[in-house]
Amino acid sequence: MNQLLYVILGLGAGLCGGLFGIGGGSIMIPILVYIFGFSQHQAQGTTLAVMVPPIGLLAAWRYWKSGNAKLSVAALICAGFFVGGLIGAHLAQSVSEPLLKKFFGVFLLIVSLQMMLGK
């Protein structure tokens, strides 16, 4: 079951990445920490591993070497992110710039409040 949830996480992160032009870290890290129970180090290392080719190869390798990157999870999220990015990019084209800016601002506000006020 977790494998499907990891793919869904990747799909959602890719969708938001394509829609808002943001990196997956602002989506995947909070979800891995608060929903899947990863440590902050594990979430960051796993997220970097998702972005490896070629963005974070050396950083992800360093996290993996320290035992803080779950490569099997990163591969599943990556699969969902690949498809979600395409869907999000497609959706973004049909939204006006002012509305897209508002959606993005609300999204960042929600994430920041969760990070500041969450457990």
C-alpha positions in Angstrom: 0.0 0.0 0.0 2.8 2.4 0.8 4.3 1.9 -2.6 1.1 3.2 -4.2 1.0 6.2 -1.8 4.6 7.0 -2.7 3.7 7.0 -6.4 0.7 9.2 -5.6 3.0 11.6 -3.7 5.2 11.8 -6.8 2.2 12.4 -9.0 1.0 15.3 -6.7 4.4 16.8 -6.4 4.9 16.6 -10.2 1.5 18.1 -10.7 2.3 21.1 -8.4 5.8 21.3 -9.9 4.3 21.6 -13.4 1.5 23.8 -12.3 3.4 26.2 -10.0 7.0 25.8 -11.3 8.2 24.8 -7.9 10.6 22.2 -6.8 9.3 19.0 -5.3 11.0 19.7 -2.0 8.3 22.1 -0.9 5.7 19.4 -1.4 7.5 16.1 -0.8 9.5 17.0 2.3 6.5 18.1 4.5 4.5 15.0 3.3 7.3 12.6 4.0 7.8 14.1 7.4 4.2 14.6 8.6 2.4 11.8 6.8 5.0 9.1 6.3 7.0 9.7 9.5 10.4 10.3 7.9 13.0 12.3 9.8 13.8 15.7 8.3 17.2 14.3 7.1 15.5 11.3 5.5 12.9 13.4 3.8 15.5 15.8 2.4 17.8 13.0 1.3 15.0 11.0 -0.3 13.7 14.1 -2.1 17.2 14.9 -3.4 17.4 11.3 -4.6 14.1 11.8 -6.5 15.7 14.8 -8.3 19.1 13.0 -8.9 19.3 13.0 -12.7 21.2 15.3 -12.7 20.2 17.9 -10.2 21.2 16.5 -6.8 23.5 13.6 -7.5 26.3 14.5 -5.2 24.0 15.8 -2.4 21.8 12.7 -2.6 24.9 10.5 -2.6 26.1 12.1 0.6 22.7 11.7 2.3 22.6 8.0 1.1 26.1 7.4 2.4 24.9 8.6 5.9 21.8 6.3 5.7 19.4 9.2 5.2 18.0 8.5 1.7 15.5 5.8 0.9 16.3 5.0 -2.8 13.4 2.6 -3.3 11.0 5.2 -2.1 12.6 7.9 -4.2 12.2 5.7 -7.4 8.5 5.3 -6.8 7.9 9.0 -6.1 10.0 9.8 -9.2 7.6 7.7 -11.4 4.6 9.6 -10.1 6.4 13.0 -10.4 7.2 12.3 -14.0 3.5 12.0 -15.0 2.3 14.6 -12.5 4.7 17.2 -13.9 3.2 16.8 -17.3 -0.4 17.0 -16.0 0.5 20.1 -13.9 2.2 21.9 -16.7 -0.8 21.2 -19.0 -3.2 22.6 -16.3 -1.1 25.7 -15.7 -1.5 26.7 -19.3 -5.3 27.1 -18.9 -5.1 29.3 -15.7 -4.6 33.1 -16.0 -1.4 34.5 -14.5 -3.1 36.5 -11.7 -5.1 33.4 -10.6 -2.0 31.2 -10.8 -0.1 33.7 -8.6 -2.9 33.6 -6.1 -3.0 29.7 -6.1 0.7 29.7 -5.6 0.6 32.1 -2.7 -2.1 30.2 -0.9 -0.2 27.0 -1.4 3.0 28.5 0.1 1.1 30.0 3.0 -0.5 26.6 3.8 2.8 24.8 3.7 4.6 27.5 5.7 1.8 27.5 8.4 2.0 23.7 8.6 5.8 23.8 9.0 5.6 26.5 11.7 2.6 25.3 13.6 2.7 21.5 13.0 4.2 19.0 15.4 
